[in-house]
Amino acid sequence: MKKTVYLDSTIPSYLFDRREGIKTYIELTKKWWKEEREKFRIVVSGETVAETSRGDHPYRAEIMHFVSQLEMLPYDEQLDQIVQVYLENHLMPQSSTGDGLHLAYASLYKVDFLLTWNCNHLANANKKQHIRIINTRLGLFIPEITTPLELFSETMS
């Protein structure tokens, strides 16, 4: 059985991005998508869709089309309660519930990996222990939060 990977909005966005300043991340994301994605069950949420639809960026239509082709996890009322606990425990910034929602989806649906380039609030070694503590208190699954760089298959030379 394939392990499940939840994509936050940074992953589909980077697949279509062309900015020079993040070129390395873009190339790694495209390489992971090309070489690794078939090894996993890929899922997104309504929050992934909502975040990719915001703003005025040049590749929004392509990103939205791409995301619409992926498996969507259903909304559950428990998600709002989980995010509220994350906010109350200062796990995520009060100004943005999106990161908390991504984590809540991955936790509630027992997703193996939450794939992101958000290294401030999600793929951050300083946050991971706090996430483990709060999810353990809530009786929730603890997904592995990672970047595409860390989710390549091991190769033998």
C-alpha positions in Angstrom: 0.0 0.0 0.0 1.3 3.4 -0.9 2.0 6.0 1.7 0.0 9.2 1.5 1.4 12.7 0.8 -0.6 15.8 1.6 0.4 18.8 -0.5 0.1 22.3 1.0 -0.2 25.1 -1.4 3.5 25.7 -1.8 4.0 22.5 -3.7 1.6 23.1 -6.6 2.6 26.7 -6.7 6.3 25.9 -7.0 5.5 23.4 -9.8 4.5 26.4 -12.0 6.6 29.2 -10.5 9.4 30.7 -12.5 11.0 33.2 -10.1 14.8 33.2 -10.1 15.1 33.8 -6.4 13.6 30.4 -5.6 14.8 28.5 -8.6 16.5 25.7 -6.6 13.2 25.0 -4.7 11.3 25.0 -8.0 13.7 22.6 -9.6 13.6 20.3 -6.6 9.8 20.3 -6.5 9.6 19.5 -10.2 12.2 16.8 -9.9 10.3 15.2 -6.9 7.0 15.4 -8.8 8.5 13.8 -11.9 10.5 11.1 -10.2 8.7 10.3 -6.9 5.0 11.2 -6.9 3.9 7.8 -8.4 5.2 6.1 -5.3 2.6 7.9 -3.2 -1.1 8.5 -2.9 -1.3 12.3 -3.3 -4.0 14.3 -1.6 -4.9 18.0 -1.0 -7.6 19.9 0.9 -10.0 22.7 0.3 -7.4 24.9 2.0 -4.8 24.0 -0.6 -7.3 25.0 -3.3 -8.3 28.2 -1.5 -4.7 29.3 -1.0 -3.7 28.6 -4.6 -6.8 30.6 -5.8 -5.9 33.8 -3.8 -3.7 36.6 -5.1 -2.9 37.8 -8.6 -0.1 35.6 -9.8 0.6 34.8 -13.4 0.1 31.0 -13.2 -3.0 30.8 -11.1 -5.2 29.2 -13.7 -2.6 26.4 -14.4 -2.1 25.8 -10.6 -5.9 25.7 -10.1 -6.4 23.2 -12.9 -3.5 21.1 -11.5 -4.9 21.1 -8.0 -8.5 20.3 -9.2 -7.1 17.0 -10.7 -5.8 15.7 -7.3 -7.7 13.7 -4.6 -9.5 16.1 -2.2 -9.8 15.2 1.5 -13.3 16.0 2.7 -14.0 18.8 5.1 -14.9 17.7 8.7 -16.1 19.9 11.5 -13.4 18.5 13.8 -10.8 20.4 11.7 -12.0 23.8 13.1 -11.7 22.5 16.6 -8.2 21.2 16.0 -7.1 24.5 14.5 -8.5 26.3 17.5 -6.4 24.2 19.8 -3.3 24.9 17.6 -4.0 28.6 17.9 -4.7 28.5 21.6 -1.4 26.7 22.2 0.6 29.1 19.9 1.5 26.3 17.5 0.5 28.4 14.6 0.4 32.2 14.1 -2.9 33.8 15.1 -2.9 35.8 11.8 -3.1 32.7 9.5 -5.2 29.7 10.1 -4.1 28.1 6.8 -1.0 26.4 8.1 -3.0 25.1 11.0 -5.6 23.7 8.6 -3.0 21.9 6.5 -1.6 20.3 9.7 -5.1 19.5 11.0 -6.1 17.8 7.7 -2.9 15.7 7.6 -3.3 14.8 11.3 -7.0 14.0 11.2 -6.8 11.9 8.1 -3.6 10.2 9.2 -1.6 11.3 6.2 2.0 9.9 6.3 3.7 13.0 5.0 2.7 16.7 4.9 4.8 18.1 2.0 5.6 21.8 2.1 8.2 24.5 1.5 6.8 26.4 4.5 9.8 26.1 6.8 8.6 28.9 9.1 5.4 27.3 10.5 5.5 23.6 9.3 8.7 22.0 8.1 10.7 23.5 11.0 12.7 21.4 13.5 11.8 23.8 16.3 8.1 23.3 15.6 8.0 19.6 15.3 8.3 18.8 19.0 5.6 21.2 19.8 3.4 19.6 17.1 4.1 16.2 18.5 3.1 17.3 22.0 -0.2 19.0 20.9 -1.2 16.2 18.6 -0.5 13.6 21.3 -2.6 15.5 23.8 -5.4 15.6 21.1 -5.0 11.9 20.4 -4.2 12.8 16.8 -1.8 11.1 14.3 1.5 12.9 13.9 2.4 13.3 10.2 6.0 13.6 9.1 6.3 17.2 7.9 8.9 17.4 5.2 10.1 19.2 2.1 10.5 17.6 -1.3 14.2 17.5 -0.7 13.8 15.1 2.1 11.3 12.8 0.4 13.4 11.4 -2.4 13.9 7.6 -2.5 17.2 6.3 -1.4 19.4 5.4 -4.3 22.3 2.9 -4.2 25.4 3.8 -6.3 
